[in-house]
Amino acid sequence: MKKTKRKIYRIAMVHPWHHKNVVETLDEIKEMKYEIVGFFPRLEEKEKLKYLCKEAVKRNLKVYVYTGFMKYQEAYLSTHPEQTMVLINTRENNSSTSIMWGCPFNPEFKQRYFSFLKEIAEYPGILAIGVNDEAFLGYDRKIGCYCHVCKADFKKEFGQDMPEVPDWNNPLWTKFLSWRFKRWNDVHGEMKKIIHSINPDIRVVFMTSPHCGFAGESSWVTGIELAGMAEKLDGIESDPYYTFHDLALVFHPHEVYLSEWCRFLAGIMPEGKQAEIIVQAFSHPVFRRPLGKEDGYWSAVIPVASGVNWVAPFTYYLQKISPAFETYHRCMGFDRYFSQCTPLKYTGIIHGFNSEVYRFPYPTQGDESYVVSRALACAESLRHMGLPYSYISDNYLDGKIEQYKVAVLPDINFIDNKQMQSIIKYYKNQGNIVVCGEIGFYNSGSNQLDRQILAELCGVEINEEIGEEKSFSLEKNIEVCDDVIKNIQKIIDRKASLCDQEVMMPQFSLKYTRKIKIIEDSQVIARFTDGNPAIVVREKKDGKGNMVYFAGMPSRISSKPQYKTFVRNLSHILFAQLVEWTAGKKPEIYISDWTENIPMEGQRPLDQRFMPSFEFFPLTGEKSAICVISSYFKEPTSFKIFLKKRNTALKSVKELISKKKIEWEQEENRYIINVDIGFDDALKIFVFRFE
């Protein structure tokens, strides 16, 4: 196995820094084995920053400086209103409004910040600078910037006025969107150049709001494409606070807001770039709940278990007054284990940035938005069934997609020729694919979608566009993927034996359905009630990998309109099982069904609100492997972890939280351990060591 090289960085963010004992705090965090201290100065606080940088260096601490650019300039902008950002409200007759944020493209406003960056880059001990904290170009369908500077720049480049009415049939509108993304990326690239002109060793990182780039507001509103930004910088970080942000409500359970952001950022980063996470370390009475000791475990371990190497609680002082402080710092001692392993790569979900912006712009947020209803729906199925996965940016497929056993393409409808060729190459070189809905090549010179790639990959042709949610049933006497069909049939039989009312019986259904026609030698394994194909599969052939096509999207809950009610959707389970079949083999580390022994499943087996409240994070290294199990809802269960045998023998298994040695069984090709999760087990970390 390839040798794993990984360094994990923990930052103690000393903020607010107006405490009288801030210098003494540096001694304290040094004693707690931190190597990096973080400061968050305002632009007018340069001298204090310089003093604290010198004090940090005396203690052999590196410095991470977090900075704001567009935000936090209220006093300055109140006397320079011409430098503020101007938004157009696309909900309300495209009326314009200015907000107390600066325009990042205004030369005077920009120069003020650039001078600040240039000066602090000379200060001693600085390892990294976070730029333009949590800024963006739009929210709630209010988009910018339409100030006099931006309008003039657009007209100079295109010879026309900046469009104000969203219209994806208007080429000028789509040019405007692309121009806005590039402009945003370029101005942050300028920040890196300014800093590196003074000290090229300083890392430059954009601190994105979770509102942007993933499952918040659509990227065409915010103006941010994170993978493209990372190309201009050294990394991207975010701060998903799951008891605070309303954005967490589209994740189930809400605590996985943290892990999903970690997987997403770590997965989409271009080669050589780093994902970073600022974890929640505080709570207010207006939040959904207070923090507990369990949050210290999750915030310390889940980022590194997901592939993130830079972790900073917000903030050291705030965490210190919460129950999470002790458990977080206890888990820092486990970094020596995680530094020897990286997350197991098995399923790669392609994040369709271009599809979101140019093909599915509405709704801009919420359960029916493109990312939530497509990528997150697939991720939720895999997570609930315990299959490992990560994300891949559609703009950076080469060199990424090949790392995974199976690639999932959830309505990837706007790809260029390069992206199309990457997908075809992967499939023809025995890469395995799962396609949901459409996959199409968009010719930027027209609004027509070339679906030839769908026919080539899946052997199907779409006859009708997106339709309503439809129920389906499995075909009889299927030979291909028969193990999957038999297993799902057992679940159906078990549910049916417990259900005496058809109104409550779980069913199979897909959302955003397409009417398709089979044009090649693919096999239909499920049909909608109208007789049209719902799921199509093709086994490995002629060097190509396995393929599964869903004529729509899976979801956890299914509607029964005839009863005006909702039931469990069995496609939620079937999707994950077919992903595993498509991969051709189980992951190196995998689990048994952890839902069978959950008491709520036994008590209310038909309740459509049920979901597994656990997560499984497998990591592998040269001489070790790690399995992290997080439990978010104080539910007991028991299951098994399976680890495939290697060329060297298993030497020991230890659970780090309890400090207990774990006994294992072995079969011909695998090792097995039993896992029991109790009410108070927020986290378990199993470390497997090999000879």
C-alpha positions in Angstrom: 0.0 0.0 0.0 1.2 3.5 -0.8 2.8 5.2 2.1 0.6 7.9 3.7 2.1 11.3 4.4 -0.3 13.6 6.2 0.2 16.5 8.7 -2.7 17.7 10.7 -2.7 21.4 11.8 -4.7 22.6 14.9 -5.2 26.3 15.3 -6.0 28.0 18.6 -8.0 31.1 17.5 -7.4 33.7 20.2 -10.5 35.9 19.5 -11.6 38.3 20.7 -8.2 39.4 21.6 -9.1 42.2 23.9 -8.7 40.1 26.9 -6.1 41.5 29.3 -4.4 38.1 29.6 -4.1 37.5 25.8 -0.3 37.1 26.1 -0.6 34.7 28.9 -3.0 32.7 26.7 -0.2 32.2 24.3 1.7 30.4 27.1 -1.4 28.3 27.8 -2.0 27.1 24.3 1.7 26.3 23.9 1.4 24.0 26.9 -1.6 22.4 25.3 0.6 21.3 22.4 -0.7 23.8 19.8 1.8 24.9 17.2 -0.4 27.7 15.6 -2.2 30.6 17.1 -4.9 32.5 15.2 -5.7 36.2 15.3 -8.6 38.1 13.7 -7.6 41.8 13.4 -9.5 44.7 12.0 -7.7 46.8 9.4 -7.0 49.5 12.0 -5.4 46.9 14.4 -2.1 46.3 12.6 0.2 47.4 15.4 -1.5 45.1 17.9 -1.2 42.3 15.4 2.5 43.0 14.9 3.1 42.9 18.7 1.3 39.6 19.2 3.1 38.0 16.2 6.4 38.8 17.9 5.1 37.4 21.2 4.0 34.2 19.4 7.4 33.8 17.7 9.0 34.1 21.2 7.0 31.0 22.1 7.8 29.1 18.9 4.2 29.5 17.7 3.2 30.1 14.1 0.5 32.6 13.3 -2.7 32.3 11.3 -4.2 35.7 10.5 -7.9 35.8 9.7 -9.0 39.0 7.9 -12.2 40.7 6.6 -12.3 42.7 3.4 -15.9 43.4 2.2 -17.4 42.9 5.6 -16.6 44.7 8.9 -16.0 48.1 7.2 -19.1 49.8 8.3 -17.4 52.9 9.8 -15.3 53.5 6.7 -18.1 52.9 4.3 -20.5 55.2 6.1 -18.2 58.0 4.9 -17.4 56.4 1.5 -20.9 55.2 0.3 -19.7 55.2 -3.3 -17.5 52.2 -2.5 -20.4 50.0 -1.3 -21.7 47.0 -3.1 -25.0 47.4 -5.0 -27.4 44.5 -5.3 -30.3 43.9 -7.7 -33.3 42.2 -6.1 -34.4 39.6 -8.7 -37.5 38.9 -6.6 -38.8 42.4 -6.6 -38.8 44.0 -10.0 -35.0 44.1 -10.1 -34.9 47.0 -7.7 -31.4 48.1 -6.6 -30.1 48.4 -3.0 -26.7 49.0 -1.4 -25.5 47.2 1.7 -22.8 48.1 4.1 -20.3 45.8 2.4 -17.6 47.2 0.2 -17.4 46.4 -3.6 -14.4 44.1 -4.0 -13.7 45.5 -7.4 -13.7 49.2 -6.4 -10.1 50.4 -6.9 -10.0 52.6 -3.8 -11.7 50.1 -1.5 -9.5 47.3 -2.9 -6.3 49.3 -2.5 -7.1 49.9 1.2 -7.2 46.2 1.9 -4.3 45.3 -0.4 -2.1 47.8 1.5 -3.1 46.1 4.7 -2.3 42.6 3.4 1.1 43.8 2.1 2.0 45.3 5.4 1.0 42.3 7.6 2.8 39.9 5.2 6.0 41.3 6.6 5.2 40.5 10.2 7.1 37.6 11.8 5.8 34.1 12.2 2.9 34.3 9.8 2.1 30.8 8.4 -1.3 31.6 6.7 -3.6 34.5 6.0 -7.4 34.0 5.5 -8.8 36.6 3.2 -12.2 38.2 2.8 -14.0 36.4 5.6 -17.4 34.9 4.6 -18.0 37.4 1.8 -20.0 36.8 -1.4 -21.8 38.6 -4.2 -25.4 37.8 -3.5 -28.0 36.2 -1.2 -31.7 35.5 -1.2 -31.7 36.1 -5.0 -30.3 39.6 -4.5 -27.2 39.7 -6.7 -24.3 42.1 -7.2 -22.4 44.0 -7.9 -24.1 46.7 -9.9 -22.1 49.6 -8.6 -20.8 52.2 -11.1 -17.4 50.5 -11.2 -18.8 47.1 -12.1 -21.2 48.5 -14.6 -18.5 50.4 -16.4 -16.2 47.4 -16.4 -18.8 45.1 -17.9 -19.7 47.6 -20.6 -16.0 48.1 -21.5 -15.6 44.4 -22.0 -18.9 43.5 -23.7 -20.0 46.8 -25.2 -23.5 46.4 -23.6 -25.1 47.3 -20.3 -25.0 44.7 -17.5 -28.2 42.6 -17.7 -30.5 42.9 -14.7 -33.2 40.3 -15.5 -32.2 36.6 -15.0 -32.8 34.9 -18.3 -30.9 31.8 -19.2 -32.1 32.0 -22.8 -30.3 35.4 -23.1 -26.6 34.8 -24.0 -25.6 38.1 -22.4 -27.0 36.8 -19.1 -25.0 33.6 -19.1 -21.9 35.6 -20.2 -22.5 37.9 -17.2 -22.6 35.0 -14.8 -19.4 33.5 -16.2 -17.7 36.9 -16.1 -18.8 37.4 -12.5 -17.3 34.1 -11.4 -14.0 34.8 -13.2 -13.9 38.4 -11.8 -14.4 37.1 -8.2 -11.7 34.4 -8.6 -9.2 36.9 -10.2 -9.5 39.5 -7.4 -8.7 36.8 -4.8 -5.8 35.7 -7.0 -4.6 39.3 -6.7 -4.6 39.0 -2.9 -2.3 36.0 -3.1 0.1 37.8 -5.4 0.2 40.8 -3.1 1.0 38.6 -0.1 3.5 36.5 -2.0 5.3 39.5 -3.3 6.4 40.0 0.3 6.5 36.4 1.6 5.9 33.6 -0.9 5.8 31.0 2.0 2.5 32.3 3.4 -0.6 30.2 2.6 -3.5 32.3 1.3 -6.9 30.8 2.0 -10.5 32.1 1.3 -12.9 31.8 4.2 -16.2 30.9 2.6 -19.6 31.1 4.3 -21.5 27.8 4.2 -24.1 29.9 2.5 -22.0 29.6 -0.6 -20.7 26.8 -2.9 -22.4 23.7 -1.7 -25.9 23.2 -0.3 -26.8 26.8 0.6 -27.9 29.3 -2.0 -27.3 28.6 -5.7 -23.9 29.6 -6.9 -25.3 31.9 -9.6 -26.7 34.1 -6.7 -23.6 34.1 -4.6 -21.1 34.4 -7.4 -18.8 31.8 -5.9 -17.3 28.6 -7.4 -15.0 27.2 -4.7 -12.9 24.7 -6.7 -12.1 27.5 -9.2 -11.2 29.9 -6.3 -8.9 27.3 -4.9 -6.8 27.3 -8.1 -6.1 30.9 -7.5 -5.2 30.4 -3.8 -3.8 27.7 -1.5 -7.0 26.5 0.0 -10.6 27.1 1.0 -12.1 26.9 4.5 -15.7 27.1 5.9 -17.5 27.1 9.2 -20.6 24.9 9.3 -22.1 25.4 12.7 -24.8 22.8 13.0 -26.7 24.0 16.0 -26.8 27.6 14.7 -27.1 27.8 10.9 -30.6 27.2 9.3 -28.6 25.7 6.4 -28.1 22.7 8.6 -31.8 21.8 8.4 -31.5 20.3 4.9 -29.1 17.7 6.4 -30.4 14.6 8.2 -29.5 14.4 11.0 -28.5 18.1 11.2 -25.1 17.3 12.8 -23.9 15.9 9.5 -23.8 19.5 8.2 -20.2 19.4 9.5 -19.1 16.1 7.9 -20.8 16.9 4.6 -18.9 20.2 4.3 -15.7 18.4 5.3 -16.2 15.7 2.6 -17.2 18.3 0.1 -14.2 20.7 0.6 -11.7 17.9 0.9 -13.1 16.2 -2.2 -13.3 19.2 -4.6 -9.9 20.7 -3.9 -7.6 20.7 -7.0 -4.3 18.9 -6.7 -2.0 20.6 -4.1 -4.8 22.6 -2.5 -6.0 22.1 1.1 -9.5 22.2 2.7 -9.8 23.8 6.1 -12.7 23.8 8.6 -13.5 26.2 11.5 -15.6 24.1 13.9 -18.3 25.3 16.1 -17.1 25.9 19.7 -19.8 28.1 21.1 -23.6 28.3 21.5 -26.2 30.9 22.5 -29.7 30.4 23.9 -31.1 31.4 20.5 -29.3 28.3 18.9 -31.2 24.9 18.6 -29.3 23.4 21.6 -26.3 24.0 23.8 -23.0 22.3 23.1 -22.1 19.2 25.1 -19.1 17.0 25.5 -20.2 15.0 22.4 -19.6 18.1 20.3 -16.0 18.2 21.4 -15.5 14.7 20.1 -17.3 15.4 16.8 -15.6 18.7 16.1 -12.1 17.3 16.8 -12.4 14.0 14.9 -14.9 14.3 12.1 -12.9 16.9 10.0 -9.7 14.8 10.1 -11.7 11.6 9.5 -13.1 13.3 6.4 -9.7 14.3 5.0 -9.4 17.9 6.3 -6.0 18.6 7.7 -6.5 22.2 9.1 -8.9 22.6 12.0 -9.7 25.6 14.1 -12.4 25.9 16.7 -14.2 29.3 16.8 -12.8 30.3 19.2 -10.4 29.1 21.9 -11.9 31.4 24.5 -15.5 30.5 23.6 -14.7 26.8 23.6 -13.1 27.0 27.0 -16.4 28.0 28.6 -18.2 25.0 27.0 -18.3 21.3 27.8 -16.7 20.6 24.4 -13.4 22.0 25.5 -12.1 18.9 27.4 -13.2 16.3 24.8 -11.9 18.3 21.9 -8.4 18.6 23.4 -8.4 15.0 24.5 -9.0 14.0 20.8 -6.1 16.2 19.6 -3.9 13.4 21.0 -5.3 11.0 18.4 -3.8 13.1 15.5 -0.8 10.8 15.5 -3.1 8.0 14.3 -4.9 10.0 11.7 -1.7 11.3 10.3 -0.9 7.8 9.1 -4.2 7.2 7.3 -6.4 8.9 4.7 -10.1 8.5 4.0 -10.9 5.4 1.9 -11.9 6.3 -1.6 -14.8 4.3 -2.9 -17.7 6.4 -4.2 -17.2 9.8 -5.9 -20.3 11.9 -6.2 -19.8 14.5 -8.9 -20.8 18.0 -7.8 -22.5 19.6 -10.8 -21.5 23.3 -10.3 -22.2 24.1 -13.9 -25.5 22.1 -13.9 -26.6 24.1 -10.9 -25.8 27.5 -12.4 -26.8 27.0 -16.0 -29.4 24.2 -16.1 -31.2 24.1 -12.7 -31.0 27.6 -11.3 -34.3 27.4 -9.4 -35.2 27.0 -6.7 -32.1 28.8 -5.4 -32.1 27.1 -1.9 -33.9 24.5 0.2 -34.9 20.9 -0.2 -35.8 21.2 -3.9 -32.7 23.1 -5.0 -30.4 21.3 -7.3 -27.5 20.3 -4.9 -29.8 19.3 -2.1 -32.3 17.3 -4.3 -29.6 15.6 -6.4 -26.1 15.3 -4.8 -27.3 15.3 -1.2 -30.0 12.8 -1.9 -27.4 10.4 -3.2 -25.1 11.2 -0.4 -27.8 10.6 2.2 -28.5 7.2 0.9 -24.8 6.2 1.0 -24.3 7.7 4.4 -27.4 6.0 6.0 -26.3 2.7 4.6 -22.7 3.1 5.8 -21.0 3.3 2.3 -17.9 5.6 2.1 -18.0 8.5 -0.4 -16.7 11.9 -1.2 -17.3 14.6 -3.8 -15.7 15.5 -7.1 -15.9 18.9 -8.8 -17.3 18.7 -12.3 -14.6 21.2 -13.3 -11.7 19.0 -12.0 -12.5 15.4 -13.1 -9.1 14.5 -14.6 -7.0 12.8 -12.0 -9.8 12.7 -9.5 -12.5 10.5 -10.9 -10.0 7.7 -11.5 -9.4 7.4 -7.7 -12.8 6.0 -7.0 -14.3 2.5 -7.6 -17.6 4.1 -8.7 -18.6 7.6 -9.9 -22.2 8.9 -9.2 -23.5 11.5 -11.7 -26.7 13.0 -10.3 -28.3 15.0 -13.1 -25.0 16.3 -14.5 -26.5 18.3 -17.3 -24.0 20.9 -18.2 -20.6 19.5 -19.1 -18.1 20.7 -21.8 -16.2 18.5 -24.1 -13.2 18.1 -21.8 -15.4 16.9 -18.9 -17.4 14.6 -21.3 -14.2 13.0 -22.5 -13.0 12.5 -18.8 -16.2 10.6 -18.0 -16.1 8.5 -21.2 -12.4 7.7 -20.6 -13.1 6.6 -17.0 -16.0 4.3 -18.1 -14.2 2.7 -21.0 -11.2 2.0 -18.7 -13.4 -0.2 -16.5 -14.6 2.7 -14.3 -18.0 2.0 -12.8 -20.8 4.6 -13.1 -24.2 5.3 -11.6 -26.2 7.9 -13.5 -29.4 9.6 -12.3 -31.6 11.5 -14.6 -29.6 13.1 -17.4 -26.0 13.5 -18.4 -25.5 15.8 -21.3 -23.0 17.9 -23.2 -24.0 21.5 -23.5 -22.8 23.4 -26.5 -22.2 26.9 -25.1 -23.2 28.4 -28.4 -26.8 27.2 -28.1 -29.4 26.1 -25.6 -29.5 22.6 -27.0 -28.4 19.6 -24.9 -26.5 16.9 -26.7 -27.5 13.7 -25.0 -25.3 11.4 -27.1 -23.1 10.8 -24.0 -26.2 9.4 -22.2 -26.7 6.9 -25.0 -23.0 6.0 -25.2 -22.7 5.4 -21.4 -26.1 4.0 -20.5 -27.7 2.8 -23.7 -30.8 4.9 -23.1 -32.5 7.7 -24.8 -34.7 10.3 -23.1 -38.1 10.9 -24.7 -39.5 13.3 -22.2 -38.1 16.0 -19.9 -38.4 16.1 -16.1 -41.7 14.7 -14.8 -43.4 14.1 -11.5 -42.5 11.6 -8.8 -43.4 8.1 -9.8 -43.5 4.8 -8.0 -42.0 1.6 -9.5 -41.6 -2.1 -8.9 -38.8 -4.5 -9.5 -38.9 -6.9 -12.4 -39.3 -10.6 -11.8 -36.6 -13.3 -12.4 -33.7 -10.9 -12.8 -30.3 -12.6 -13.1 -28.1 -9.5 -13.1 -27.4 -8.0 -9.6 -29.6 -10.8 -8.2 -28.0 -10.6 -4.7 -29.2 -7.0 -4.5 -32.7 -7.9 -5.6 -32.9 -10.8 -3.1 -31.8 -8.6 -0.3 -34.2 -5.8 -1.0 -37.0 -8.3 -1.4 -36.3 -9.5 2.1 -36.7 -6.0 3.3 -40.0 -5.6 1.4 -41.3 -8.9 2.9 -40.3 -7.9 6.4 -42.1 -4.5 6.1 -45.2 -6.2 4.5 -45.4 -8.6 7.4 -45.6 -5.7 9.8 -48.0 -3.6 7.8 -51.8 -4.2 7.8 -52.6 -1.0 5.9 -51.5 -0.3 2.4 -51.5 3.4 3.2 -48.5 2.9 5.4 -46.5 0.4 3.3 -43.1 1.6 2.1 -42.7 1.8 -1.7 -40.2 2.5 -4.4 -40.3 5.8 -6.1 -38.1 8.3 -8.0 -38.4 12.1 -8.2 -37.7 14.3 -11.3 -38.4 11.3 -13.5 -37.6 10.9 -17.2 -39.4 8.8 -19.8 -36.7 6.7 -21.5 -36.2 4.2 -24.3 -33.6 1.4 -24.3 -31.4 1.6 -27.4 -28.6 -0.8 -26.5 -28.1 -4.1 -24.6 -28.9 -2.7 -21.2 -31.3 -4.6 -18.9 -34.3 -3.2 -17.2 -34.6 -4.2 -13.6 -37.4 -1.9 -12.5 -40.4 -0.3 -14.2 -42.7 2.6 -13.3 -46.3 1.8 -12.9 -46.9 3.0 -16.4 -44.6 0.3 -17.8 -41.7 2.6 -18.7 -38.1 1.7 -17.4 -37.2 3.1 -14.0 -33.8 1.4 -13.5 -31.4 0.0 -16.1 -28.2 -1.9 -15.6 -25.3 -3.1 -17.7 -22.5 -5.5 -16.5 -18.9 -5.1 -17.4 -18.3 -5.7 -21.1 -15.6 -4.9 -23.7 -13.4 -3.2 -21.1 -16.2 -1.0 -19.8 -17.2 -0.9 -16.2 -20.5 -1.7 -14.6 -23.4 0.8 -15.1 -26.6 1.6 -13.4 -29.1 4.2 -14.7 -31.9 5.6 -12.6 -34.6 7.5 -14.6 -34.9 10.0 -11.8 -33.6 10.7 -8.3 -33.8 8.6 -5.2 -35.1 10.1 -2.0 -35.6 9.1 1.6 -39.4 9.7 1.7 -42.0 8.9 -0.9 -45.4 10.4 -1.4 -48.7 8.5 -1.8 -50.9 11.2 -3.4 -53.9 9.0 -3.4 -53.8 9.0 0.4 -52.2 12.5 0.8 -49.5 11.0 2.9 -45.8 10.0 2.9 -44.1 6.7 3.5 -40.5 5.3 3.5 -38.9 5.2 0.1 -37.2 1.9 -0.5 -35.2 3.4 -3.4 -33.2 5.1 -0.6 -31.9 1.7 0.4 -31.8 0.3 -3.2 -29.7 3.1 -4.5 -26.8 2.4 -2.0 -27.0 -1.3 -2.7 -26.8 -0.8 -6.4 -23.8 1.6 -6.0 -22.0 -1.2 -4.1 -23.0 -3.7 -6.9 -21.7 -1.2 -9.5 -18.4 -0.9 -7.7 -17.9 -4.6 -8.3 -16.8 -5.3 -4.8 -17.2 -4.2 -1.2 -14.9 -1.5 0.2 -11.7 -2.6 2.0 -13.5 -1.7 5.3 -17.3 -2.1 5.5 -20.1 -2.7 8.0 -23.1 -4.9 8.5 -26.6 -3.4 8.6 -26.6 -1.1 11.6 -30.3 -0.4 11.3 -31.5 -3.9 12.3 -30.8 -3.4 16.0 -31.9 0.2 16.5 -34.8 0.1 19.0 -36.7 2.8 17.1 -36.6 0.6 14.0 -38.1 -2.2 16.0 -40.7 -0.1 17.6 -41.8 1.9 14.6 -40.7 0.0 11.5 -43.0 1.9 9.1 -42.4 5.5 10.4 -41.2 7.6 7.5 -39.2 9.9 9.8 -36.8 7.1 10.7 -33.2 7.3 9.6 -29.9 5.9 10.9 -28.3 8.6 13.1 -24.8 7.2 12.7 -21.9 7.9 10.4 -19.1 5.6 9.3 -15.6 7.0 8.4 -13.1 4.4 7.2 -9.5 5.4 6.6 -6.5 3.4 5.4 -2.8 3.7 5.7 0.4 1.7 5.0 0.5 -0.1 8.4 -2.9 0.8 9.9 -6.6 1.4 9.3 -9.1 3.5 11.2 -12.8 3.2 11.6 -14.6 6.2 13.1 -18.3 5.7 14.1 -20.2 8.9 15.2 -23.5 8.6 16.9 -25.6 11.8 16.9 -29.0 10.9 18.5 -28.2 8.8 21.6 -29.5 5.6 20.0 -28.1 2.2 20.8 -27.3 -0.3 18.1 -24.9 -3.2 17.4 -23.3 -4.3 14.2 -20.1 -5.7 12.8 -17.1 -4.0 11.1 -15.3 -6.1 8.4 -11.7 -5.5 7.3 -10.3 -7.3 4.3 -7.1 -9.1 4.9 -3.8 -7.7 3.7 -0.4 -9.3 2.9 0.7 -8.6 6.5 -1.1 -9.9 9.6 -3.3 -7.9 11.9 -1.4 -7.2 15.1 -3.9 -5.3 17.3 -7.2 -3.5 17.4 -7.8 -0.7 19.9 -10.7 1.6 20.6 -9.2 5.1 21.4 -12.1 6.7 23.4 -12.4 3.8 25.9 -8.7 2.9 25.6 -9.8 -0.7 25.3 -8.2 -3.5 23.3 -10.7 -5.2 21.0 -10.9 -8.9 20.2 -11.4 -9.9 16.6 -12.5 -12.9 14.6 -11.0 -13.9 11.3 -12.3 -15.7 8.3 -10.5 -16.7 5.1 -10.4 -13.2 3.6 -11.4 -10.8 6.4 -11.2 -9.8 10.0 -14.4 -9.0 12.0 -15.0 -7.0 15.1 -18.3 -6.5 17.0 -19.4 -2.9 17.7 -21.9 -2.0 20.4 -23.1 1.7 20.6 -24.8 2.8 23.8 -26.8 5.8 24.7 -23.7 7.8 25.7 -21.4 6.7 23.0 -21.0 9.8 20.8 -17.9 8.5 19.1 -15.9 5.4 18.7 -12.5 5.2 17.0 -11.1 1.8 16.1 -7.4 1.6 15.1 -6.2 -1.6 13.3 -2.5 -2.1 13.4 -0.7 -4.5 11.0 2.7 -6.2 11.2 
